[in-house]
Amino acid sequence: MSDPHPSSLQDALDTRLTSIDSARYRANTESIVTSLIDWLQEERDVDSLDAIDTQDCRRWVQHLARRVRDEEIAASTAHTYYGTARSFFRWCVDDEELSENPMRPNKVERALPEDQGDRERQAWPDNAREQLLAHVDEAAHDALEDDDGDAERAFRDRAIAYLLADTGARGAELFAVSNDDDRNGITWNDVDLEAGVVTVLGKSRTIQGVQLPGPAAERLERWQRLLDPPGDWPVIPTRDAATKYQHARAVLREHKSDSEIEAELADVEIDEYLRANAITPPALTTRGARNVMERLCDEADVAVDGEYLKPHGARRALGHRLYHEASAETAQNALRHKSVETTKEAYEHQKPSDLADDVEGILYGDQESE
């Protein structure tokens, strides 16, 4: 019999992976369970298999539910993560490394968000998109005309709106994601304005190129000229002063005491201080981007079914237009889906009312009803 309690969760995962024949399932299991292990260590201080309990698992599932609400992942993805983790622990039980599955009790599964598929997934309507972009263009123009010191916010707002509207990139690819050290937001080094390309860390955590159409590139270029940033600065830095001060303190603690830091930061203008001391400011987070979009939609009087234009809704709208007005392959390439089948599954649906019109046109042509 194997050791009933592996030295760590990682040991158990390594053993599990050697027993999986399917390369794809092995890779998925490794990715998902590794993310679970990292979260348990950081948030629950748990790193051994025998220390994890049902409450730890419930908290992880609640963490997934929050990510769904924040539109960082889909509800279906949360269900996949849960199912894979539950299978991993079931294997640990079968291998006599655990006495019971901590992911299995009903109160863990009940914490999952409801997976409603495409029924409530927002896509930006064309008129709402146009109204939003017209608003941010006008606000940027007015900010320059008024010279009231608010141009930086207006130009940053416009850059956010156009990046979402025109690139089809996910919010987690453009902005920083809390508790994910690899997702710190795109920097100016990631943007090639001339070529019309933005380099992002894709959903699969591989480096990918995203198209940047001319109008969006033009707005980014104007924003870059106003900001005049070093290349390693985020394209969309946070405007929250408290976050900037917190970041400055964290950087300075590497070589200064707390008392020295507080004395140095007293009465400074934080943006000037960061620039003068070559400290890169933090990027706007995905949550912050949603807050900006909610504010912009309120200012522009734009809403879809009573809700603001959500960041991922821009990606869905672009995919729908490209699929139906260009081709499935164009939509696949623009959205960086692994296969055209994924694209078709997402955008091939057609409303029954539209189908009724199409069928009537084919069967009856231009005949007038009696």
C-alpha positions in Angstrom: 0.0 0.0 0.0 1.2 3.5 -0.8 1.9 6.1 1.9 -1.6 7.1 3.1 -0.6 10.8 3.4 1.6 12.2 0.6 4.0 14.9 1.8 2.1 17.5 -0.2 -0.8 18.1 -2.6 1.8 18.5 -5.3 3.1 15.0 -4.6 -0.4 13.6 -5.0 -0.9 15.5 -8.3 2.5 14.2 -9.6 1.5 10.7 -8.8 -2.0 11.2 -10.4 -0.6 12.6 -13.6 1.6 9.5 -14.2 -1.7 7.4 -14.2 -3.5 9.4 -17.0 -3.0 8.1 -20.5 -4.7 10.9 -22.4 -2.3 13.8 -23.0 -5.1 16.3 -23.2 -6.8 15.2 -20.0 -3.4 15.0 -18.3 -2.6 18.6 -19.3 -6.1 19.9 -18.2 -5.8 18.1 -14.9 -2.3 19.5 -14.2 -3.4 23.0 -15.0 -6.6 23.0 -13.0 -5.3 21.2 -10.0 -2.1 23.3 -9.9 -4.3 26.4 -9.8 -6.2 24.9 -6.9 -3.0 24.0 -5.0 -1.7 27.5 -5.5 -4.9 29.0 -4.2 -5.0 26.7 -1.2 -1.5 27.6 -0.2 -2.0 31.3 -0.6 -5.5 31.7 0.7 -5.9 28.8 3.2 -2.4 28.0 4.2 -3.0 24.4 3.2 -0.3 22.4 1.3 -0.8 18.8 2.5 -3.4 16.3 1.2 -4.6 15.3 4.7 -5.0 19.0 5.8 -7.6 20.0 3.2 -11.2 19.9 4.3 -14.7 20.5 2.9 -14.7 24.1 4.0 -11.4 24.8 2.0 -13.1 23.3 -1.1 -16.2 25.4 -0.6 -14.2 28.5 -0.3 -12.4 27.7 -3.5 -15.7 27.1 -5.3 -16.9 30.4 -4.0 -13.7 32.0 -5.4 -14.6 30.5 -8.8 -18.1 31.9 -8.5 -16.7 35.4 -7.8 -14.5 35.1 -10.9 -17.7 34.2 -12.9 -19.5 37.3 -11.5 -16.5 39.4 -12.4 -16.6 37.9 -15.9 -13.0 36.5 -15.7 -14.2 33.0 -16.5 -17.5 31.5 -17.7 -19.9 29.6 -15.5 -19.2 26.5 -17.6 -15.5 26.9 -16.9 -16.1 27.0 -13.1 -18.1 23.8 -13.5 -15.2 22.2 -15.4 -12.7 23.3 -12.7 -14.9 21.8 -10.0 -15.4 18.5 -11.8 -11.7 18.1 -12.5 -10.8 18.8 -8.9 -13.5 16.5 -7.6 -12.2 13.7 -9.9 -8.6 14.3 -8.6 -9.7 13.8 -5.0 -11.8 10.8 -6.0 -8.7 9.2 -7.4 -6.9 10.0 -4.1 -9.7 8.2 -2.3 -9.5 5.2 -4.6 -5.7 5.1 -4.2 -6.2 5.1 -0.4 -4.5 8.4 0.1 -7.7 10.0 1.4 -10.6 8.5 3.4 -13.2 10.7 1.8 -13.5 13.2 -1.0 -13.5 16.8 0.4 -14.9 18.2 -2.9 -17.9 15.9 -3.0 -20.3 17.1 -0.2 -23.4 18.9 -1.5 -22.6 22.2 0.2 -19.5 22.5 -2.0 -21.3 21.9 -5.2 -24.1 24.2 -4.2 -21.6 27.1 -4.1 -21.1 26.8 -7.9 -22.8 29.5 -10.1 -25.6 28.4 -12.3 -24.5 27.5 -15.8 -27.1 29.0 -18.1 -25.1 28.7 -21.3 -25.7 31.5 -23.7 -29.1 32.5 -22.5 -27.9 35.5 -20.4 -24.6 36.3 -22.1 -24.4 39.9 -23.1 -23.2 41.1 -26.5 -22.8 44.8 -27.3 -25.5 45.9 -29.7 -24.1 48.0 -32.6 -26.0 51.1 -31.7 -24.9 50.9 -28.0 -21.3 50.4 -29.1 -21.5 53.5 -31.4 -23.1 55.6 -28.7 -20.4 54.6 -26.2 -17.5 55.4 -28.6 -19.1 58.7 -29.7 -19.3 59.6 -26.0 -15.6 58.9 -25.2 -14.5 60.7 -28.3 -16.5 63.7 -27.4 -15.3 63.6 -23.8 -11.6 63.5 -24.9 -12.1 66.4 -27.3 -13.9 68.5 -24.6 -11.2 67.7 -22.1 -8.5 69.1 -24.4 -10.6 72.2 -25.2 -11.4 72.9 -21.6 -7.9 72.3 -20.4 -9.2 71.6 -16.9 -6.7 68.9 -16.0 -9.1 66.0 -16.7 -7.7 65.1 -20.1 -5.7 62.2 -18.7 -8.8 60.5 -17.4 -10.8 61.2 -20.6 -8.0 59.8 -22.8 -7.5 56.8 -20.6 -11.3 56.1 -20.6 -11.3 56.4 -24.4 -8.4 53.9 -24.7 -10.2 51.4 -22.5 -13.4 51.7 -24.5 -11.7 51.3 -27.9 -9.4 48.4 -26.7 -12.5 46.5 -25.6 -14.7 47.4 -28.6 -12.2 46.8 -31.4 -9.7 44.1 -30.4 -12.0 41.3 -29.2 -9.5 40.7 -26.4 -10.6 39.4 -23.0 -10.5 41.7 -20.0 -8.0 39.4 -18.3 -5.7 39.8 -21.3 -5.7 43.6 -21.3 -5.9 44.4 -17.6 -4.3 43.1 -14.4 -6.0 40.2 -12.6 -5.8 40.1 -8.9 -4.0 37.1 -7.4 -2.4 36.2 -10.8 1.2 37.3 -11.0 1.4 36.6 -14.7 -1.5 38.9 -15.6 -0.3 42.4 -14.9 -2.0 44.2 -17.8 -0.5 45.0 -21.3 2.4 47.4 -21.4 3.5 49.8 -24.1 6.1 47.3 -25.1 3.3 45.0 -26.0 1.7 47.5 -28.5 2.9 47.9 -32.1 0.8 50.8 -33.3 2.3 50.8 -36.8 1.6 47.1 -37.4 -1.8 47.2 -35.6 -1.0 44.4 -33.1 -1.2 44.0 -29.4 0.6 41.1 -27.7 -1.3 39.5 -24.9 -1.1 36.5 -22.5 -3.9 34.4 -24.0 -6.5 32.3 -22.2 -4.2 29.2 -22.7 -1.4 31.3 -21.0 0.5 31.4 -24.3 1.7 34.7 -25.9 -0.7 35.7 -28.7 -1.1 38.6 -31.1 -4.4 40.5 -31.2 -5.5 42.8 -34.0 -5.6 46.5 -33.3 -7.7 48.3 -36.0 -6.8 51.7 -37.2 -9.3 53.8 -35.1 -8.3 52.1 -31.9 -4.6 52.4 -32.8 -5.1 56.1 -33.4 -6.7 56.6 -30.0 -4.0 54.7 -28.3 -1.3 56.8 -30.0 -3.0 60.0 -28.8 -3.1 58.5 -25.3 0.5 57.5 -25.5 1.5 61.0 -26.6 -0.4 62.6 -23.7 1.0 60.1 -21.1 4.6 60.0 -22.5 5.3 56.7 -20.6 8.4 54.5 -20.5 7.9 51.3 -22.5 7.4 49.0 -19.5 4.5 51.1 -18.2 1.0 49.6 -18.4 -1.1 51.0 -21.2 -3.9 51.4 -18.7 -2.4 52.3 -15.3 -4.6 52.6 -12.3 -5.8 56.1 -11.2 -6.3 55.0 -7.6 -3.8 56.9 -5.5 -4.0 54.5 -2.5 -3.0 51.6 -4.8 -0.1 53.6 -6.2 1.1 54.5 -2.7 0.8 50.8 -1.6 2.8 49.7 -4.6 5.5 52.3 -4.0 5.8 51.1 -0.4 6.2 47.5 -1.5 9.0 48.4 -3.9 10.8 50.7 -1.4 10.7 48.0 1.3 13.3 46.1 -0.6 15.9 48.5 0.5 14.4 51.0 3.1 12.8 50.8 6.5 9.1 51.7 7.0 10.0 54.9 8.8 12.3 56.0 5.9 9.6 55.1 3.4 6.9 57.1 5.2 9.2 60.1 5.5 10.0 59.9 1.8 6.4 59.6 0.7 5.1 62.4 2.9 3.6 65.2 0.9 4.7 63.9 -2.5 2.6 63.9 -5.6 2.6 60.1 -6.2 2.5 60.2 -10.0 5.5 62.5 -10.2 7.3 60.4 -7.5 6.8 57.1 -9.4 8.1 58.6 -12.6 11.1 60.3 -11.0 12.1 57.1 -9.2 11.5 54.8 -12.2 8.8 52.9 -10.4 6.3 51.4 -12.8 2.7 52.0 -11.6 0.2 49.2 -11.2 -2.2 48.5 -14.1 -5.9 48.9 -13.9 -7.5 45.6 -12.7 -10.3 43.7 -14.4 -12.6 44.9 -11.6 -11.5 48.4 -12.1 -12.2 48.2 -15.8 -15.7 47.1 -15.1 -16.2 50.0 -12.8 -14.9 52.4 -15.5 -17.3 50.8 -18.1 -20.2 51.2 -15.7 -19.4 54.8 -15.2 -19.0 55.5 -18.9 -22.2 53.8 -19.8 -24.0 55.9 -17.1 -22.5 59.1 -18.6 -23.3 58.1 -22.1 -26.8 56.9 -21.2 -26.1 53.4 -22.7 -27.7 50.3 -21.3 -28.5 46.7 -22.5 -31.5 45.2 -20.7 -30.9 47.6 -17.9 -27.2 46.8 -17.5 -24.0 48.5 -18.5 -21.9 47.3 -21.4 -19.8 44.5 -19.9 -16.2 44.1 -21.1 -16.7 40.5 -22.4 -19.8 41.6 -24.3 -17.6 43.5 -26.7 -15.8 40.3 -27.6 -19.1 38.4 -28.2 -20.4 41.2 -30.4 -17.3 41.2 -32.5 -17.3 37.5 -32.9 -21.0 37.6 -33.9 -20.4 40.2 -36.6 -17.3 38.6 -38.0 -19.0 35.2 -38.1 -22.1 36.4 -39.9 -20.6 39.2 -42.0 -17.2 37.8 -42.9 -16.6 34.1 -42.2 -16.3 31.5 -39.5 -12.5 31.4 -40.1 -12.2 35.2 -39.8 -14.0 35.1 -36.5 -11.9 32.2 -35.3 -8.7 34.0 -36.1 -9.8 37.3 -34.6 -11.0 35.6 -31.3 -8.1 33.1 -31.3 -10.2 30.1 -30.9 -8.3 26.8 -31.1 -10.7 25.4 -33.7 -13.4 26.7 -36.0 -15.8 24.3 -34.4 -15.5 26.3 -31.2 -16.4 29.4 -33.1 -19.3 27.8 -34.8 -20.7 26.5 -31.5 -20.6 30.0 -30.1 -22.0 31.9 -33.1 -23.9 29.6 -35.4 -27.2 29.8 -33.5 -30.0 31.7 -35.2 -33.3 32.9 -33.6 -36.4 30.8 -34.5 -38.1 34.1 -35.6 -35.2 34.8 -38.0 -35.4 31.2 -39.3 -39.1 31.6 -39.9 -38.5 34.6 -42.1 -35.7 32.8 -44.0 -37.9 29.7 -44.6 -40.9 31.7 -45.6 -38.7 33.6 -48.2 -37.5 30.3 -49.6 -40.8 28.5 -49.7 -43.1 31.4 -50.7 -40.8 34.0 -52.2 -42.6 37.3 -52.9 -46.1 35.8 -52.8 -48.5 38.0 -51.1 -50.7 36.5 -48.4 -54.5 36.3 -49.2 
